[in-house]
Amino acid sequence: MAVIDHIALYYVEGPLPAPFAPAWVPGPPRQKILFYLACFTTDDGVEGWSAFSAAGRERAGIGDSVANLFLGLDPTDIPLMQERIRIMGVQGVRNGWLEPAFWDIKGKLAGRPVHELLGGRSEPIVLYASSGEVKDPAARIDEAWQRHEEGFRTFKIRVHDWDEAADIRQVQETARALEGKMKIAVDCNQAFRLTHLAPAPLWDLARARRFADACADVGVAWIEEPLFMEWFDDMAALTAYSTRVPISGGELHTAGLPELRHMVEKRCYHVFQPDAMWTGGIAETIEVARLCRAAGLGFTPHTWSNGIGFAVNLQVLLGSGFANEHPFEYPLSPPGWTVEARDVLLTEPWRHRHGVLTPPTAPGLGFDIDRDALARHGRCFFRANRSTRVWMPEVLKT
């Protein structure tokens, strides 16, 4: 039996080729992609990787807990790994993002991709291009045509204006300009309130209904997260009301399976979009997919984080039984958010061909870490084995 023999934790700062102003974080644009990276290595040298978006250095102190809870254990015992992650949560910080690393090891030891372990099969995946910034209608239409020329047939735009009419106008003008040649979806980014840098509008149920009606009139493919994530009754009421355009969401429910099960039972969305990096890991997110299937609801994961998070959610989709029932999110918002910047640590970025992605067949999560890129952009702040621990606080001060 393989056991976890070594742990390394990194803080990664990858450069963006241009400033990027995500719609969900109003305020100054980003200059970098930031994330934490974890590597668990077994006593026979098999590595498992995972990564989680960072706002700063808020997880700098998790090393001792990770070492205390995981060293010496069998990483393929996923229920045990989940239990240890829940124990970490007692400290007030959820770390379900670590769980995919154990699936990575499990797949490599079995010589199979993770989606096969989940009961899925490999097949080409139809993508939708997911923009990240709010733009004026003219710039948005130009961007949509660029994605169309690249082969995408569905394009998700962002709205986040204080003026309700401005949001509606952007959707209407974009949809009409595409002349039915490309489906338009829209993300309202109302589910979570990241207002620490600048204020943002907060929709109520009445505004969400009016927006849904306007989107339905121009054939929008779906509306994503038009209400705050804790307003379960209002979400269910909007979903019941919106019979002409689907309502979707569920990406950042960090309570994981219990919360999402409740939302499925209440039918808060037509299509659920949990992100395994936030919603408890692969095993819990696959269970959400099973609940959606039983309830007759849709499922396709959210993927906006980094190339490793994209890989994890791709394995979830392939293993969920929902592959190609809905298009899969492909974050792309140049000039700031490019494939190369998103996948900064991967030897092979996740590149599409005419809006379709060929899934990985390699064992585990299906990617390799570029060690030179890691040396350039990552700083190890904690290492441990079963006899030694090295905490490097000086790395976190620079």
Buried (B, 14 or more C-beta within 10 A) or exposed (E): EBBBBBBBBBBBBBEBEEEBBBBBBBBEEBEBBBBBBBBBBBBEEBBBBBBBBBEEBEBBBBBEBBBEBBBEBBBBBBEBBBEBBBEBBEEEEBBBBBBBBBBBBBBBBBEBBBBBBBEBEBEEBBBBBBBBBBBEBEEBBEBBBBBBEEEBBBBBBBBBBEEBEBBBBBBBBBBBBBEEEBBBBBBBBBBBEBEEEEEBBEBEBEBBBBBBBBBBBBBBBBBBBBBBBEBBEBBBBBBEBBEEBBBBBBBBBBBBBEBBBEBBEBBBBBBBBBBBBBBBBBBBBBBBBEBBBEEEBBBBBBBBBBBBBBBBBBBBBBBBBBBBBBBBBBBBBBEBBBBBBBBBBBEEBBEBEEBBBEBBEBBBBBBBBBEEBBEBBBBBBBBBBBEEBEBBEEBBEE
